[in-house]
Amino acid sequence: MVVRAADTYASTDGRGTLSIARDADLDADDSLAQMIFHELCHSLVEGEDSFRAPDWGMDNTGPDHDWREHACLRAQWVLTGRHGLRVLFAPTTDFRAFWDTLSGDVLSDRTDPSVQAAIAALRRAALPPWAPALEDALAATARIAAEAARFSAPANDAAPLWTGIDAPPARHPSGLPAGASSGATGSCATCAWRFDARGSARCRQAETKVDPSWPACERYEAAPSLDCQTCGACCRAAYHSVEVSRRDPMVKKQPSYLEDRGTYLEIRRAGDRCSALGGGLIEAGRLTRFACAIYDDRPRTCRDFTLGSAHCLTARRRVGLSL
């Protein structure tokens, strides 16, 4: 439920109510629709549990605040881009300066925590409770905006926001959202999700044949950009157990990293990751590189895990590195 209040700008109570300031207390460039949408993008970044926490669980302070705001705006950039609504739904807060710097593929730098959080947000947007209502609302807004633009005229030499509406980009030939939504460039030929089967190029995302000459879709990832040390997905939450043969050389070389389960051995875990995995911490707004403490002695299971394979890409999706 959305209510208007005199004692807040935008706030949630954790019990299903979003409070937005009254018109008299908003800035001249504020839009009620944009403010509601922006708050929903915060909920996408923070996850479904955020509906039960005041202000989506954010305290608006601390070192994590800025990158979470940036994640919200990256998700907002992609979602509005699907419907040509970026001008109409541009933010009006102090983070407008960050929004104005967004261009190109806003999801390309996987070492930026705001990019990873935005990817997770965009995946949630396709799931309940956000879907299908959020996408339907954006599509309806685009239709209203297109009609309003026909009757808009400049006021005080300023062009109304309605005149900044763009035509929604056509879907990618594969059926996925077009690359224009996120700014992705490249082609199916250079995408990590393309593979060859029975003489044809196919896409693991769209699960269909593709033409390598097709331009990038929204989910494009350049194959050369895949890097184990900026990913680490297979060694953390993507997979919960790595079994090791009792004949594997690691058993003698690195016994402290193993757990004996009676009928089998497995690598010891440290929370949601392999105990041998280091890195992946946020320092100065960036994620530190991952590294394996026993890389030279890693078991065969790890040695056989191939960069860019179907299992690798599945792992990246599971930890939020890929759409």
Secondary structure, DSSP 8 states (H G I E B T S, - for coil): -EEEESS-SEEE-SSS-EEEE-GGGS-TT--HHHHHHHHHHHHHHH-GGGGGSGGGG--S-STTHHHHHHHHHHHHHHHHHTTT-TTTT---STTHHHHHH--S-TT--TTSHHHHHHHHHHHHTTSTTTTTHHHHHHHHHHHHHHHHHTT---BTTB--GGGG--------TTSS-BGGGTT--SBGGGBTTEEEETTEEEETTTTEE--TTSB-BTT--BGGG--GGGT-GGGTTT-S--EE-TTSTHHHH-GGGEEE-SS-EEE-EETTEETTEE---EETTEE---EETTGGG--HHHHT--TTSHHHHHHHHHTTS--
